[in-house]
């Protein structure tokens, strides 16, 4: 079965290349990873939507957050063939299968990010917190709704990342 996707726009961002793009085996220490994550979460990007889809954005400005579905266009075939990684490149965390992580390297490299929607100006959405690289093709946009999941369970390494990212130390 063949699946064809057509981008609906692209990302304008100050993020030109990720550490993952530079070196798949990069070792991000806890403090550097935390600072980097907090900086990325403050970046304001533009989602430039093809004008032919402008009317499909009507009503989006009523939402505080949206989900951006995009394609990591700079990944190499070698990176897409990875099967296991250390989450966030952190060697202090156990190696996990790609599908258990948010690593961009995957067989079908479709990525998602929930971001804060700051404003809409016709076919351009300004958002905060998008981790996409400059020029990333946008595949879709969805509004964030209340997804009531009672008592979700996460592995310990996810809790460790959250403690490291959000601690005041």
DSSP file (Angstrom, degrees, kcal/mol; ACC not computed):
  #  RESIDUE AA STRUCTURE BP1 BP2  ACC     N-H-->O    O-->H-N    N-H-->O    O-->H-N    TCO  KAPPA ALPHA  PHI   PSI    X-CA   Y-CA   Z-CA
    1    1 A X              0   0    0      0, 0.0     2,-0.4     0, 0.0     0, 0.0   0.000 360.0 360.0 360.0 133.4    0.0    0.0    0.0
    2    2 A X        -     0   0    0      2,-0.0     2,-0.5     0, 0.0     0, 0.0  -0.871 360.0-162.8-104.9 136.9    1.3    3.4   -0.9
    3    3 A X        -     0   0    0     -2,-0.4     2,-0.5     2,-0.0     0, 0.0  -0.977   3.1-163.0-119.2 129.2    0.5    6.5    1.2
    4    4 A X        -     0   0    0     -2,-0.5     2,-0.4     2,-0.0    -2,-0.0  -0.952   4.6-170.5-115.5 127.8    1.0    9.9   -0.2
    5    5 A X        -     0   0    0     -2,-0.5     2,-0.5     0, 0.0    -2,-0.0  -0.933   7.1-158.1-115.8 140.3    1.1   13.0    2.1
    6    6 A X        -     0   0    0     -2,-0.4    -2,-0.0   133,-0.2     0, 0.0  -0.974  24.0-122.0-117.2 121.6    1.1   16.6    0.9
    7    7 A X        -     0   0    0     -2,-0.5   132,-0.2     1,-0.1     3,-0.1  -0.283  12.1-157.0 -59.0 145.6    2.5   19.2    3.2
    8    8 A X        -     0   0    0    130,-3.1    42,-3.3     1,-0.2     2,-0.3   0.435  68.8 -38.4-100.6  -2.8    0.0   22.0    4.1
    9    9 A X  E     -AB  49 138A   0    129,-0.9   129,-2.6    40,-0.3     2,-0.3  -0.973  63.1-101.2 171.3-164.3    2.8   24.4    4.9
   10   10 A X  E     -AB  48 137A   0     38,-2.0    38,-2.7    -2,-0.3     2,-0.4  -0.948  26.3-106.5-147.3 165.1    6.2   24.8    6.5
   11   11 A X  E     -A   47   0A   0    125,-1.6   124,-3.3    -2,-0.3     2,-0.6  -0.802  15.0-158.1 -98.8 131.8    7.8   25.9    9.8
   12   12 A X  E     +A   46   0A   0     34,-3.0    34,-2.4    -2,-0.4     2,-0.3  -0.960  36.6 151.7-101.6 116.9    9.8   29.2   10.1
   13   13 A X        -     0   0    0     -2,-0.6   121,-0.1    32,-0.2    32,-0.1  -0.980  57.4-130.3-146.5 154.8   12.1   28.6   13.2
   14   14 A X  S    S+     0   0    0     -2,-0.3     2,-0.9    30,-0.2   119,-0.1   0.563  85.4  99.0 -79.4  -7.8   15.4   29.7   14.6
   15   15 A X        +     0   0    0    117,-0.3   119,-3.2     1,-0.2     3,-0.1  -0.713  45.0 167.6 -81.8 108.8   16.2   26.0   15.2
   16   16 A X        +     0   0    0     -2,-0.9     2,-0.3     1,-0.3    -1,-0.2   0.794  64.2   4.9 -94.6 -32.6   18.4   25.2   12.2
   17   17 A X        -     0   0    0    116,-0.0    -1,-0.3     4,-0.0     2,-0.1  -0.957  69.1-135.1-155.3 134.1   19.8   21.8   13.2
   18   18 A X     >  -     0   0    0     -2,-0.3     4,-1.9    -3,-0.1     3,-0.2  -0.442  27.9-114.6 -85.4 162.4   19.1   19.6   16.2
   19   19 A X  H  > S+     0   0    0      1,-0.2     4,-2.4     2,-0.2     7,-0.2   0.840 120.1  58.9 -62.5 -30.6   21.8   17.9   18.2
   20   20 A X  H  4 S+     0   0    0      1,-0.2    -1,-0.2     2,-0.2     6,-0.1   0.890 104.2  50.0 -64.5 -38.5   20.3   14.6   16.8
   21   21 A X  H  4 S+     0   0    0      1,-0.2     3,-0.2    -3,-0.2    -2,-0.2   0.890 111.8  48.5 -66.1 -38.9   21.0   15.9   13.3
   22   22 A X  H  < S-     0   0    0     -4,-1.9     2,-0.3     1,-0.3    -2,-0.2   0.918 133.9  -4.7 -68.5 -43.3   24.6   16.7   14.2
   23   23 A X    ><  -     0   0    0     -4,-2.4     3,-1.9    -5,-0.1    -1,-0.3  -0.840  53.0-155.0-159.0 111.7   25.4   13.4   15.9
   24   24 A X  T 3  S+     0   0    0     -2,-0.3    -1,-0.1     1,-0.3    -3,-0.1   0.817 100.0  51.1 -57.5 -32.2   23.1   10.6   16.6
   25   25 A X  T 3  S+     0   0    0      2,-0.1    -1,-0.3    -5,-0.1    -5,-0.1   0.122  77.6 146.9 -95.8  21.6   25.3    9.5   19.5
   26   26 A X    <   -     0   0    0     -3,-1.9     2,-0.8    -7,-0.2    -7,-0.0  -0.301  43.9-139.0 -59.2 139.8   25.4   12.9   21.2
   27   27 A X        -     0   0    0     63,-0.1     2,-0.7    64,-0.0    63,-0.2  -0.880  16.8-165.7-104.5 105.1   25.6   12.6   25.0
   28   28 A X        -     0   0    0     61,-1.4    63,-0.1    -2,-0.8     2,-0.0  -0.808  12.7-143.7 -92.4 116.3   23.4   15.2   26.5
   29   29 A X     >  -     0   0    0     -2,-0.7     4,-2.8    61,-0.1     5,-0.3  -0.350  27.1-103.7 -75.1 164.4   24.1   15.6   30.2
   30   30 A X  H  > S+     0   0    0      1,-0.2     4,-2.2     2,-0.2     5,-0.2   0.909 117.4  43.4 -56.4 -49.4   21.3   16.4   32.5
   31   31 A X  H  > S+     0   0    0      2,-0.2     4,-2.5     1,-0.2     5,-0.2   0.932 115.9  46.5 -67.6 -45.6   21.9   20.1   33.0
   32   32 A X  H  > S+     0   0    0      1,-0.2     4,-2.6     2,-0.2    -1,-0.2   0.913 113.4  50.3 -61.8 -42.3   22.7   20.8   29.4
   33   33 A X  H  X S+     0   0    0     -4,-2.8     4,-2.4     2,-0.2    -1,-0.2   0.883 110.7  49.4 -62.5 -39.6   19.6   18.9   28.3
   34   34 A X  H  X S+     0   0    0     -4,-2.2     4,-2.5    -5,-0.3    -2,-0.2   0.932 113.2  45.4 -67.0 -45.9   17.4   20.8   30.8
   35   35 A X  H  X S+     0   0    0     -4,-2.5     4,-2.2     1,-0.2    -2,-0.2   0.919 114.3  49.0 -63.4 -43.2   18.7   24.2   29.7
   36   36 A X  H  X S+     0   0    0     -4,-2.6     4,-2.5    -5,-0.2    -2,-0.2   0.918 111.4  49.7 -62.2 -44.4   18.3   23.3   26.0
   37   37 A X  H  X S+     0   0    0     -4,-2.4     4,-2.4     1,-0.2    -2,-0.2   0.924 110.9  48.5 -62.1 -46.0   14.8   21.9   26.6
   38   38 A X  H  X S+     0   0    0     -4,-2.5     4,-0.5     1,-0.2    -1,-0.2   0.879 111.7  50.4 -63.9 -37.4   13.6   25.1   28.4
   39   39 A X  H >X S+     0   0    0     -4,-2.2     3,-1.3    -5,-0.2     4,-0.7   0.939 110.9  48.3 -65.3 -46.4   15.1   27.3   25.7
   40   40 A X  H >< S+     0   0    0     -4,-2.5     3,-1.2     1,-0.3    89,-0.4   0.896 105.6  58.3 -60.6 -40.4   13.3   25.3   23.0
   41   41 A X  H 3< S+     0   0    0     -4,-2.4    -1,-0.3     1,-0.3    -2,-0.2   0.634 107.4  48.8 -67.6 -12.2   10.1   25.5   24.8
   42   42 A X  H << S+     0   0    0     -3,-1.3    -1,-0.3    -4,-0.5    -2,-0.2   0.539  84.3 113.6-100.1 -10.1   10.3   29.4   24.8
   43   43 A X    <<  -     0   0    0     -3,-1.2    86,-2.3    -4,-0.7     2,-0.6  -0.380  59.1-142.9 -66.8 136.1   11.1   29.7   21.0
   44   44 A X  E     + C   0 128A   0     84,-0.2     2,-0.3    85,-0.1    84,-0.2  -0.897  25.4 178.5-101.2 126.2    8.4   31.4   19.0
   45   45 A X  E     - C   0 127A   0     82,-2.6    82,-2.6    -2,-0.6     2,-0.4  -0.782  23.2-127.4-121.0 164.3    8.0   29.9   15.5
   46   46 A X  E     -AC  12 126A   0    -34,-2.4   -34,-3.0    -2,-0.3     2,-0.7  -0.950   6.9-152.1-114.3 136.4    5.7   30.6   12.6
   47   47 A X  E     -AC  11 125A   0     78,-3.0    78,-2.1    -2,-0.4     2,-0.9  -0.928  14.4-159.2-102.3 109.5    3.6   28.0   10.9
   48   48 A X  E     -AC  10 124A   0    -38,-2.7   -38,-2.0    -2,-0.7     2,-0.4  -0.807  10.1-162.0 -95.5 106.8    3.2   29.2    7.3
   49   49 A X  E     -A    9   0A   0     74,-2.9   -40,-0.3    -2,-0.9     5,-0.1  -0.704  29.7-100.2 -92.9 137.8    0.1   27.5    5.9
   50   50 A X    >   -     0   0    0    -42,-3.3     3,-2.8    -2,-0.4     4,-0.2  -0.321  32.7-124.4 -54.1 130.5   -0.4   27.3    2.2
   51   51 A X  G >  S+     0   0    0      1,-0.3     3,-1.6     2,-0.2     4,-0.3   0.737 107.2  71.3 -54.0 -24.2   -3.0   30.0    1.3
   52   52 A X  G 3  S+     0   0    0      1,-0.3    -1,-0.3     2,-0.1     3,-0.2   0.716 102.1  44.9 -65.4 -17.3   -5.3   27.4   -0.3
   53   53 A X  G X> S+     0   0    0     -3,-2.8     3,-1.4   -45,-0.2     4,-0.5   0.292  79.5 111.0-105.4   8.2   -5.9   26.1    3.2
   54   54 A X  G X4 S+     0   0    0     -3,-1.6     3,-1.6     1,-0.3     4,-0.3   0.869  76.1  51.6 -51.9 -45.1   -6.5   29.5    4.8
   55   55 A X  G >4 S+     0   0    0     -4,-0.3     3,-1.1     1,-0.3    -1,-0.3   0.731  98.2  66.9 -68.6 -20.3  -10.2   29.0    5.4
   56   56 A X  G <4 S+     0   0    0     -3,-1.4    -1,-0.3     1,-0.2    -2,-0.2   0.648  93.7  61.1 -73.1 -13.6   -9.5   25.7    7.1
   57   57 A X  G X< S+     0   0    0     -3,-1.6     3,-2.6    -4,-0.5     4,-0.4   0.575  73.8 126.5 -85.5 -10.8   -7.9   27.7    9.9
   58   58 A X  T <  S+     0   0    0     -3,-1.1    -3,-0.0     1,-0.3    -4,-0.0  -0.245  78.4  14.9 -54.4 127.6  -11.1   29.6   10.7
   59   59 A X  T >  S+     0   0    0      4,-0.0     3,-1.6     1,-0.0    -1,-0.3   0.197  92.2 109.9  94.4 -14.4  -11.8   29.2   14.5
   60   60 A X  G X   +     0   0    0     -3,-2.6     3,-2.0     1,-0.3    -2,-0.1   0.825  66.5  69.0 -63.5 -30.9   -8.3   28.0   15.4
   61   61 A X  G 3  S+     0   0    0     -4,-0.4    -1,-0.3     1,-0.3    -3,-0.1   0.622  85.3  70.0 -66.6 -10.9   -7.6   31.3   17.2
   62   62 A X  G <  S+     0   0    0     -3,-1.6     2,-0.3     2,-0.0    -1,-0.3   0.569  87.8  81.2 -79.8  -8.4  -10.1   30.3   19.9
   63   63 A X    <   -     0   0    0     -3,-2.0     3,-0.1    -4,-0.2    82,-0.1  -0.744  66.2-153.2 -99.8 145.9   -7.8   27.6   21.2
   64   64 A X  S    S+     0   0    0     -2,-0.3    53,-2.7     1,-0.2     2,-0.3   0.755  82.5  28.5 -84.0 -26.1   -4.8   28.2   23.5
   65   65 A X  E     -D  116   0A   0     51,-0.3    79,-1.9    79,-0.2     2,-0.3  -0.977  63.1-172.8-138.4 148.1   -2.9   25.1   22.2
   66   66 A X  E     -DE 115 143A   0     49,-2.2    49,-2.9    -2,-0.3     2,-0.5  -0.916  24.6-122.0-133.6 162.2   -2.7   23.2   19.0
   67   67 A X  E     -DE 114 142A   0     75,-3.9    75,-2.4    -2,-0.3     2,-0.5  -0.929  23.5-156.8-105.6 126.7   -1.0   20.0   17.9
   68   68 A X  E     -DE 113 141A   0     45,-3.0    45,-1.7    -2,-0.5     2,-0.6  -0.914   2.3-162.3-106.5 126.0    1.4   20.3   15.0
   69   69 A X  E     +DE 112 140A   0     71,-2.7    70,-3.0    -2,-0.5    71,-1.7  -0.937  26.4 159.8-108.0 122.5    2.1   17.2   12.9
   70   70 A X  E     -DE 111 138A   0     41,-2.6    41,-3.0    -2,-0.6     2,-0.4  -0.855  38.3-114.4-143.5 172.1    5.3   17.6   10.8
   71   71 A X  E     -DE 110 137A   0     66,-2.2     2,-1.8    -2,-0.3    66,-0.5  -0.935  20.6-133.5-115.4 127.4    8.0   15.8    9.0
   72   72 A X    >   -     0   0    0     37,-1.1     3,-1.6    -2,-0.4    37,-0.1  -0.583  30.5-178.0 -79.6  85.0   11.7   15.8   10.0
   73   73 A X  T 3   +     0   0    0     -2,-1.8    -1,-0.2     1,-0.3    62,-0.0   0.580  69.4  57.6 -67.0 -13.7   13.0   16.5    6.5
   74   74 A X  T 3  S+     0   0    0     -3,-0.1    -1,-0.3     2,-0.1     2,-0.1   0.444  74.6 118.3 -99.8   1.0   16.7   16.4    7.3
   75   75 A X    <   -     0   0    0     -3,-1.6     2,-0.2    34,-0.1   -54,-0.1  -0.420  58.8-134.1 -67.2 140.6   16.9   12.9    8.8
   76   76 A X     >  -     0   0    0     -2,-0.1     4,-2.2     1,-0.1     5,-0.2  -0.483  22.0-110.2 -87.6 164.3   19.1   10.5    6.9
   77   77 A X  H  > S+     0   0    0      1,-0.2     4,-1.0     2,-0.2    -1,-0.1   0.876 120.5  55.7 -60.6 -36.6   18.2    7.0    5.9
   78   78 A X  H  4 S+     0   0    0      1,-0.2     3,-0.5     2,-0.2     4,-0.3   0.913 108.1  47.4 -63.4 -41.7   20.8    5.7    8.5
   79   79 A X  H >4 S+     0   0    0      1,-0.2     3,-1.3     2,-0.2    -1,-0.2   0.887 108.8  54.6 -66.5 -38.2   19.1    7.7   11.2
   80   80 A X  H 3< S+     0   0    0     -4,-2.2    -1,-0.2     1,-0.3    -2,-0.2   0.706 102.1  59.7 -67.9 -18.7   15.6    6.5   10.2
   81   81 A X  T 3< S+     0   0    0     -4,-1.0    -1,-0.3    -3,-0.5    -2,-0.2   0.486  75.6 120.1 -90.8  -1.5   16.9    2.9   10.5
   82   82 A X    <   -     0   0    0     -3,-1.3     3,-0.1    -4,-0.3    25,-0.1  -0.334  39.0-175.2 -60.0 143.3   17.8    3.2   14.2
   83   83 A X        +     0   0    0      1,-0.3    15,-2.3    23,-0.1     2,-0.3   0.656  64.7  26.0-113.3 -25.8   15.9    0.8   16.4
   84   84 A X  E     +G   97   0B   0     13,-0.3    -1,-0.3    14,-0.1     2,-0.3  -0.992  61.9 167.3-142.2 147.3   17.0    1.8   19.9
   85   85 A X  E     -G   96   0B   0     11,-2.3    11,-3.1    -2,-0.3     2,-0.5  -0.957  42.3-101.6-148.1 164.1   18.2    5.0   21.6
   86   86 A X  E >   -G   95   0B   0     -2,-0.3     3,-2.4     9,-0.2     9,-0.2  -0.835  58.3-100.9 -82.4 126.9   18.9    6.5   24.9
   87   87 A X  G >  S-     0   0    0      7,-0.6     3,-2.1    -2,-0.5     6,-0.2  -0.254 103.1  -2.2 -53.2 133.0   15.9    8.9   25.5
   88   88 A X  G 3  S-     0   0    0      1,-0.3    -1,-0.3     3,-0.0   -60,-0.2   0.687 124.2 -74.5  56.7  21.6   16.9   12.5   24.8
   89   89 A X  G <  S+     0   0    0     -3,-2.4   -61,-1.4     1,-0.2     2,-0.7   0.626  91.5 148.8  71.7  12.4   20.4   11.2   24.0
   90   90 A X    X   -     0   0    0     -3,-2.1     3,-1.6   -63,-0.2    -1,-0.2  -0.723  36.9-163.3 -89.0 113.3   21.1   10.8   27.7
   91   91 A X  T 3  S+     0   0    0     -2,-0.7    -1,-0.2     1,-0.3     4,-0.1   0.641  86.8  68.7 -68.9 -15.1   23.4    7.9   28.4
   92   92 A X  T 3  S+     0   0    0      2,-0.1     2,-0.3    -6,-0.0    -1,-0.3   0.561  91.4  73.7 -80.7  -6.8   22.3    7.8   32.1
   93   93 A X  S <  S-     0   0    0     -3,-1.6     3,-0.1    -6,-0.2    -4,-0.0  -0.813  96.4 -97.6-105.5 148.9   18.9    6.6   31.0
   94   94 A X        -     0   0    0     -2,-0.3    -7,-0.6     1,-0.1    -9,-0.1  -0.302  42.6 -99.1 -67.0 144.9   18.3    3.0   29.8
   95   95 A X  E     -G   86   0B   0     -9,-0.2     2,-0.3    -4,-0.1    -9,-0.2  -0.373  47.2-169.9 -60.4 137.8   18.3    2.3   26.0
   96   96 A X  E     -G   85   0B   0    -11,-3.1   -11,-2.3    -3,-0.1     2,-0.1  -0.907  28.4 -96.5-130.2 156.5   14.7    2.1   24.7
   97   97 A X  E >   -G   84   0B   0     -2,-0.3     3,-2.2   -13,-0.2     4,-0.3  -0.466  41.5-113.0 -66.8 145.7   13.0    1.0   21.5
   98   98 A X  G >  S+     0   0    0    -15,-2.3     3,-1.9     1,-0.3     5,-0.3   0.852 115.5  58.9 -49.9 -42.1   12.3    3.9   19.2
   99   99 A X  G 3  S+     0   0    0      1,-0.3    -1,-0.3   -16,-0.3   -15,-0.1   0.660 100.2  57.5 -68.8 -13.4    8.5    3.4   19.6
  100  100 A X  G <  S+     0   0    0     -3,-2.2    -1,-0.3     2,-0.0     2,-0.2   0.453 108.0  55.0 -90.3  -1.9    8.9    4.0   23.4
  101  101 A X  S <  S-     0   0    0     -3,-1.9   -14,-0.0    -4,-0.3   -15,-0.0  -0.619  81.6-121.2-121.9 179.0   10.5    7.4   22.9
  102  102 A X        +     0   0    0     -2,-0.2    10,-0.1     9,-0.0    -3,-0.1   0.115  60.6 143.2-105.1  17.4    9.8   10.7   21.1
  103  103 A X        -     0   0    0     -5,-0.3    -2,-0.1     1,-0.1   -16,-0.0  -0.299  54.8-134.0 -57.9 138.4   13.0   10.4   19.1
  104  104 A X  S    S+     0   0    0      5,-0.0     2,-0.6     7,-0.0   -32,-0.2   0.759  82.8  93.1 -68.7 -22.8   12.6   11.7   15.5
  105  105 A X        +     0   0    0      4,-0.0     2,-0.3   -24,-0.0   -25,-0.1  -0.614  54.3 126.7 -76.4 116.8   14.3    8.7   14.0
  106  106 A X  S    S-     0   0    0     -2,-0.6     3,-0.4     1,-0.1   -24,-0.1  -0.968  72.9 -98.0-162.1 161.7   11.6    6.2   13.1
  107  107 A X  S    S+     0   0    0     -2,-0.3     2,-0.6     1,-0.3    -1,-0.1   0.906 123.3  28.5 -56.4 -44.3   10.5    4.2   10.1
  108  108 A X  S    S-     0   0    0      2,-0.1     2,-3.0    -3,-0.1    -1,-0.3  -0.897  87.1-151.4-116.3  98.3    7.7    6.7    9.3
  109  109 A X        +     0   0    0     -2,-0.6   -37,-1.1    -3,-0.4     2,-0.6  -0.275  37.8 148.8 -77.2  60.9    9.1    9.9   10.7
  110  110 A X  E     -D   71   0A   0     -2,-3.0     2,-0.3   -39,-0.2   -39,-0.2  -0.853  27.3-166.6 -93.6 122.9    5.9   11.7   11.5
  111  111 A X  E     -D   70   0A   0    -41,-3.0   -41,-2.6    -2,-0.6     2,-0.4  -0.802   8.2-162.8-113.1 151.5    6.4   13.9   14.5
  112  112 A X  E     +D   69   0A   0     -2,-0.3     2,-0.3   -43,-0.2   -43,-0.2  -0.979   7.2 179.8-132.0 147.1    3.9   15.7   16.7
  113  113 A X  E     -D   68   0A   0    -45,-1.7   -45,-3.0    -2,-0.4     2,-0.5  -0.986  22.5-140.5-143.4 135.1    4.2   18.6   19.2
  114  114 A X  E     +D   67   0A   0     -2,-0.3     2,-0.3   -47,-0.2   -47,-0.2  -0.856  36.7 175.4 -90.7 127.1    1.6   20.3   21.3
  115  115 A X  E     -D   66   0A   0    -49,-2.9   -49,-2.2    -2,-0.5     2,-0.5  -0.886  35.9-102.0-133.6 159.9    2.3   24.0   21.3
  116  116 A X  E     -DF  65 128A   0     12,-2.1    12,-2.3    -2,-0.3     2,-0.7  -0.710  32.3-138.5 -82.0 128.7    0.9   27.2   22.6
  117  117 A X  E     + F   0 127A   0    -53,-2.7    10,-0.2    -2,-0.5     3,-0.1  -0.805  24.9 175.8 -89.4 116.3   -1.0   29.2   19.9
  118  118 A X  E     -     0   0A   0      8,-2.8     2,-0.3    -2,-0.7     9,-0.2   0.877  58.1 -27.2 -89.6 -43.0   -0.1   32.9   20.3
  119  119 A X  E     - F   0 126A   0      7,-1.4     7,-2.8     2,-0.0     2,-0.4  -0.986  45.4-132.4-167.6 159.4   -1.9   34.4   17.3
  120  120 A X  E     - F   0 125A   0     -2,-0.3     2,-0.4     5,-0.2     5,-0.2  -0.983  14.8-178.4-118.1 132.2   -3.2   33.9   13.8
  121  121 A X  E >   - F   0 124A   0      3,-2.9     3,-1.6    -2,-0.4     2,-0.5  -0.837  65.4 -69.4-128.4  92.8   -2.5   36.4   11.0
  122  122 A X  T 3  S-     0   0    0     -2,-0.4   -65,-0.0     1,-0.3    -1,-0.0  -0.466 121.0  -5.5  58.6-109.5   -4.4   35.0    8.0
  123  123 A X  T 3  S+     0   0    0     -2,-0.5   -74,-2.9    -3,-0.1     2,-0.5   0.238 119.8  87.8 -98.8  14.1   -2.4   31.9    7.0
  124  124 A X  E <   -CF  48 121A   0     -3,-1.6    -3,-2.9   -76,-0.2     2,-0.5  -0.958  56.0-165.5-118.8 126.3    0.4   32.3    9.5
  125  125 A X  E     -CF  47 120A   0    -78,-2.1   -78,-3.0    -2,-0.5     2,-0.5  -0.934  10.0-149.5-108.2 128.6    0.2   30.9   13.1
  126  126 A X  E     +CF  46 119A   0     -7,-2.8    -8,-2.8    -2,-0.5    -7,-1.4  -0.868  26.3 176.3 -95.9 128.0    2.6   32.1   15.7
  127  127 A X  E     -CF  45 117A   0    -82,-2.6   -82,-2.6    -2,-0.5     2,-0.4  -0.907  23.9-139.7-131.8 156.8    3.3   29.4   18.2
  128  128 A X  E    S+CF  44 116A   0    -12,-2.3   -12,-2.1    -2,-0.3   -84,-0.2  -0.967  79.2  23.3-118.0 134.0    5.6   28.9   21.3
  129  129 A X  S    S+     0   0    0    -86,-2.3     2,-0.4    -2,-0.4    -1,-0.1   0.573  70.0 151.0  99.1  11.2    7.4   25.6   22.1
  130  130 A X        -     0   0    0    -87,-0.5    -1,-0.3    -3,-0.2   -87,-0.1  -0.640  30.6-162.6 -80.7 129.4    7.7   23.9   18.7
  131  131 A X        +     0   0    0     -2,-0.4    -1,-0.1   -90,-0.0     2,-0.1   0.316  49.1 123.1 -91.3   7.5   10.7   21.7   18.5
  132  132 A X        -     0   0    0      1,-0.1  -117,-0.3  -120,-0.1     2,-0.1  -0.387  63.5-115.4 -74.0 146.4   10.6   21.5   14.7
  133  133 A X    >   -     0   0    0      1,-0.1     3,-2.1    -2,-0.1  -122,-0.2  -0.431  43.6 -82.7 -75.5 154.2   13.6   22.5   12.5
  134  134 A X  T 3  S+     0   0    0   -119,-3.2  -122,-0.2     1,-0.3    -1,-0.1  -0.328 118.2  21.1 -54.9 132.2   13.4   25.5   10.2
  135  135 A X  T 3  S+     0   0    0   -124,-3.3    -1,-0.3     1,-0.3  -123,-0.1   0.399  82.7 154.8  87.9  -2.9   11.8   24.4    6.9
  136  136 A X    <   -     0   0    0     -3,-2.1  -125,-1.6  -125,-0.2    -1,-0.3  -0.367  47.8-117.4 -59.7 130.8   10.1   21.3    8.4
  137  137 A X  E     -BE  10  71A   0    -66,-0.5   -66,-2.2  -127,-0.2     2,-0.5  -0.511  22.6-135.8 -69.5 135.5    7.0   20.5    6.2
  138  138 A X  E     -BE   9  70A   0   -129,-2.6  -130,-3.1   -68,-0.2  -129,-0.9  -0.822  21.6-178.4 -93.3 127.4    3.8   20.6    8.2
  139  139 A X  E     -     0   0A   0    -70,-3.0     2,-0.3    -2,-0.5   -69,-0.2   0.784  62.7 -19.9 -94.4 -33.1    1.5   17.7    7.5
  140  140 A X  E     - E   0  69A   0    -71,-1.7   -71,-2.7     2,-0.0     2,-0.4  -0.984  49.0-141.6-167.8 163.4   -1.5   18.7    9.7
  141  141 A X  E     - E   0  68A   0     -2,-0.3     2,-0.3   -73,-0.2   -73,-0.2  -0.997  19.0-177.7-134.8 138.2   -2.7   20.8   12.6
  142  142 A X  E     - E   0  67A   0    -75,-2.4   -75,-3.9    -2,-0.4     2,-0.2  -0.985  28.0-115.1-135.2 147.1   -5.2   19.8   15.2
  143  143 A X  E     - E   0  66A   0     -2,-0.3     2,-0.6   -77,-0.2   -77,-0.2  -0.528  34.3-113.3 -76.5 148.5   -6.8   21.6   18.1
  144  144 A X        -     0   0    0    -79,-1.9     2,-0.2    -2,-0.2   -79,-0.2  -0.740  40.2-177.9 -83.9 123.6   -5.9   20.4   21.6
  145  145 A X        -     0   0    0     -2,-0.6     2,-0.8   -82,-0.1    -3,-0.0  -0.684  41.4 -82.2-111.1 168.3   -9.0   19.0   23.2
  146  146 A X        -     0   0    0     -2,-0.2     2,-0.9     1,-0.1    -2,-0.0  -0.643  43.1-169.0 -72.8 110.8   -9.4   17.6   26.7
  147  147 A X        -     0   0    0     -2,-0.8     2,-1.2     2,-0.1    -1,-0.1  -0.855  10.7-153.9-101.3  98.1   -8.2   14.0   26.4
  148  148 A X        +     0   0    0     -2,-0.9     2,-0.6     2,-0.0    -2,-0.0  -0.606  22.7 168.6 -80.6  99.6   -9.3   12.5   29.7
  149  149 A X    >   -     0   0    0     -2,-1.2     3,-0.5     3,-0.0     2,-0.4  -0.953  27.7-140.0-110.8 115.1   -7.0    9.6   30.4
  150  150 A X  T 3  S-     0   0    0     -2,-0.6    -2,-0.0     1,-0.2     0, 0.0  -0.625  71.3 -16.3 -80.8 127.9   -7.4    8.4   33.9
  151  151 A X  T 3  S-     0   0    0     -2,-0.4    -1,-0.2     1,-0.1     2,-0.0   0.904  77.2-158.7  51.3  58.8   -4.2    7.5   35.8
  152  152 A X    <   -     0   0    0     -3,-0.5     2,-0.4     1,-0.1    -1,-0.1  -0.343   8.2-137.0 -64.3 151.2   -1.8    7.2   32.9
  153  153 A X        -     0   0    0     -2,-0.0     2,-0.3     0, 0.0    -1,-0.1  -0.928  21.5-177.1-114.6 134.9    1.3    5.0   33.7
  154  154 A X        -     0   0    0     -2,-0.4     2,-0.0     2,-0.0     5,-0.0  -0.941  30.1-106.0-127.7 149.9    4.8    6.0   32.6
  155  155 A X    >>  -     0   0    0     -2,-0.3     4,-1.4     1,-0.1     3,-1.1  -0.327  38.2-105.8 -69.5 160.5    8.2    4.2   33.0
  156  156 A X  H 3> S+     0   0    0      1,-0.3     4,-2.4     2,-0.2     5,-0.2   0.842 117.3  61.9 -56.6 -37.8   10.6    5.5   35.6
  157  157 A X  H 3> S+     0   0    0      1,-0.2     4,-2.1     2,-0.2    -1,-0.3   0.826 101.5  53.1 -63.7 -29.5   12.9    7.1   33.0
  158  158 A X  H <> S+     0   0    0     -3,-1.1     4,-2.3     2,-0.2    -1,-0.2   0.921 109.3  48.3 -68.7 -43.5   10.1    9.4   31.9
  159  159 A X  H  X S+     0   0    0     -4,-1.4     4,-2.6     1,-0.2    -2,-0.2   0.894 110.3  53.0 -61.2 -39.4    9.6   10.5   35.5
  160  160 A X  H  X S+     0   0    0     -4,-2.4     4,-2.6     2,-0.2    -2,-0.2   0.921 108.3  49.2 -62.7 -44.7   13.4   11.1   35.7
  161  161 A X  H  X S+     0   0    0     -4,-2.1     4,-2.8     1,-0.2     5,-0.2   0.934 112.1  48.6 -60.1 -46.0   13.4   13.3   32.6
  162  162 A X  H  X S+     0   0    0     -4,-2.3     4,-2.2     2,-0.2    -2,-0.2   0.906 111.3  49.9 -62.4 -41.5   10.5   15.3   34.0
  163  163 A X  H  X S+     0   0    0     -4,-2.6     4,-1.0     1,-0.2    -1,-0.2   0.932 114.6  44.9 -61.6 -44.1   12.2   15.7   37.4
  164  164 A X  H  < S+     0   0    0     -4,-2.6    -2,-0.2     1,-0.2     3,-0.2   0.892 115.6  46.4 -67.2 -39.8   15.4   16.8   35.7
  165  165 A X  H  < S+     0   0    0     -4,-2.8    -1,-0.2    -5,-0.2    -2,-0.2   0.849 122.2  33.5 -71.8 -34.4   13.7   19.2   33.3
  166  166 A X  H  < S+     0   0    0     -4,-2.2    -1,-0.2    -5,-0.2    -2,-0.2   0.355  88.4 112.7-109.3   5.9   11.4   20.9   35.8
  167  167 A X     <  -     0   0    0     -4,-1.0    -4,-0.0    -3,-0.2    -3,-0.0  -0.458  63.3-137.7 -75.6 154.0   13.6   20.9   38.9
  168  168 A X              0   0    0      1,-0.2    -1,-0.1    -2,-0.1    -4,-0.1   0.394 360.0 360.0 -90.0   2.5   14.7   24.2   40.2
  169  169 A X              0   0    0     -5,-0.0    -1,-0.2     0, 0.0    -5,-0.0   0.483 360.0 360.0 -79.5 360.0   18.2   23.0   41.0
